[in-house]
Amino acid sequence: MKFFHALLAFAVAAVLAGSPARAVDLSIVSGDTGNGLKVLRDILDQYEKKSGNKVTIIPMPTSTTDQFGQYRLWLAAHNSDIDVYQTDVIWAPQLASQLVDLTAATKDVVAAHFPSIIQSQTVDGKLVALPIFTDAPALYYRKDLLDKYGAKLPGSWSELAATAKLVMDKEREAGHKDIWGFVFQGNAYEGLTCDALEWVMSNGGGQIVEPDGTVSINNPQAAAALDMAKGWVGTIAPPGVLAYQEEESRGVWQTGNAVFMRNWPYAYSLGESEGSPIKGKFDVTTLPPGSGEGARSAATLGGWNLAVSKYSKNPEASIELVKWVASPEMQKYRALKASYLPTIQALYDDADIAREQPVIPRWKDVFLNAVPRPSNEAKVRYNEVSNAFWTAVHKTLSGEGTAADNLADLEVTLTKLKGAAW
């Protein structure tokens, strides 16, 4: 009887501590690479020491499009080997039916997060994922080169193109033959949807599908934005940019071969790491606006979350793992080690973060210009909407038809999708 009471006391203590009573093996799927992967492993190592559980990272390709496709296959097969999925901010409406409702389990922590991010992960009143970091891209620039040639930060996309060409030409004349003016994500994948949405929104061209469901992409401002970007390819941007994702862009940038780069916050700490050729030579600012009526700065809202599979054999332990990784302590750790933007509002005023990663408080201005992709509008059809959009954009950048013609065709495609689903 004493043994029974001791065992019961142990089990109760474990529950109160937020840990399962018995050690279990868990798996988490993640597309993190490089320093981001190391930081995730560090966080999981700390969790293992706290809980006694073991967590295996199942690596994914860096392309979010490929990740999403694999997730759909696993979930459709009711794969019980996967406990926790790391999900993009846009995936909640598409995966919700196969994810655990976290509403009750997280009621003690959700108020600490940005409400807009919690809302983005709420589908039909159910919280299906808990945010671990948010994302919004910025314009990276070589401060040393702009100072060298007396160039100012660009106040518009057209000024960016002019400044990029000026500095690129002068550097090449000085013997730096491999330098380019601007690198971005031009491959045909979800990243191009993000880049192109920024060009279109900043030029007053709308957000592809509006909140009321209207397909708005076929308009002169959007076409002008894509024509503008097409003009960069082979002039200020390398022809190979049409195959670049985030890491290819960063590779050119971090070797010192670009004046400007559009990329996410993760690239900042890598650029400032020991041995980086550009350490101490660059800075970030908001992406520039376009021109004409409705012009503004626009940065696509990104960010990653953790969701528990409905088919997990250990849902309670998986929920505790999610809460651990999303906690203020672990978001602070991730911010300090890899300059990831927290979703916990109070961390933007944290003294340690301000001292060690001063760029994070400054990213507030970038975040204020963040715009969502139309995932809530397109719901389960978002992936098809995005695919159609990035295909039309990539065709335009590649010289396969004009922007006006490609957007007209895109409108027809999206209207058909709308009729079928949303």
Buried (B, 14 or more C-beta within 10 A) or exposed (E): EEEEEEEEEEEEEBEEEEBBBEEBEBBBBBBBBBBBBEBBBBBBEBBBEEBBBEBEBBEBEBBBBBBBEBBBEBBEEEBEEBBBBBBBBBBBBBBBEBBBBBEEBBEEBBEBBBEEBBEBBBBEEBBBBBBBBBBBBBBBBBBEBBEEEEBEBBEBBBBBBBBBBBBBBBBEEEEEEEBBBBBBBBBBBBBBBBBBBBBBBBBBBBBBBEEEEEBBBBBBBBBBBBBBBBBBBEBBBBEBBBEBBBBBBBEBBBEBBBBBBBBBBBBBBBBBEEEBEBEEBBBBBBBBBBBEEBBBBBBBBBBBBBBBBBBBEBBBBBBBBBBBBBBBEBBBBBBBBBBBBBBBBEBBEBEEBBEEBEBBBBBEBBBEBBBBBBBBBBBBBBBBBBBBBBBBBBBBBBEEBBBBBBBBBBBEBBEEBBEEEB
